Amino acid sequence: MGWLQDLVRRPPLLHVAGDAGDGPPVVLLHGIASSSVTFEFVVPLVSDRHRVISIDLLGFGESPAPEDLEYTLEDHVAALHRTLKQLKLKRFVLVGHSMGSLIAARYAATYRKSVTRLVLVSPPVYLTPGELGRPMDRAAQGLYLKVYEFLRANKQFTMRAAAGLVKLSPIKNLLDVSERNWTAFVKSLQNAIESQTTVSDLVEVTAPIHLVYGTLDPFLHPAGLKIVANLRGVTEHKVNGVDHVIRQSMARVVATAIG
């Protein structure tokens, strides 16, 4: 009967961490090993004209973290879709940061009529070696993947590193890599970031796309960003002197991109 249980099992409902303001809805999706606090500086800038809904992704924040899921983009999108259906949202602006932007891209490609605008913030777009023409680009991407493999294979180091970065962050509790979400972290890294189809997803998106990123972001591959920026319907916003975190200066640009 195991196959029947898998067939009828519904995706988990995600934790709605915030629901503020009135107006056209905006849905905010954070990145890996984080939570809705990612958008601490964004929410006050848009809640005067939008209903702003902050969601903790599958496995992170206060959302469920099932051990038996693979945390693929499909798993993340299925849980998000069930949650948004329960909220009775039909059309909305979808904003994703880091891994959340990859999930947002897949969602917007799958449910085209629901997303009125797609805002990708600091998207880690990685390509297959065959899609990268220059040896330098292939080498750079290979380095990213080796770093991620190291993080997945060295649990205690990764947890200590995350705890150290939290102390330096301008946003309280921005990162959390712990026993509770270790499985979600490892599998999401492997199955939603290292293995991704973001460019082909974005080609299927019919809504306007806004790409926002900091010029000092160490997690972004320039070749991937360039391809996304050159896609039809994409508006690019570079934020000088900013890294991966949505600091106040980047929050203002994100708010402008949301509209």
Beta strands, then each sheet from edge to edge (+ up, - down):
strand 1: 16-20
strand 2: 25-29
strand 3: 51-55
strand 4: 92-97
strand 5: 115-121
strand 6: 209-214
strand 7: 234-239
sheet 1: 1+ 3- 2- 4- 5- 6- 7-
end
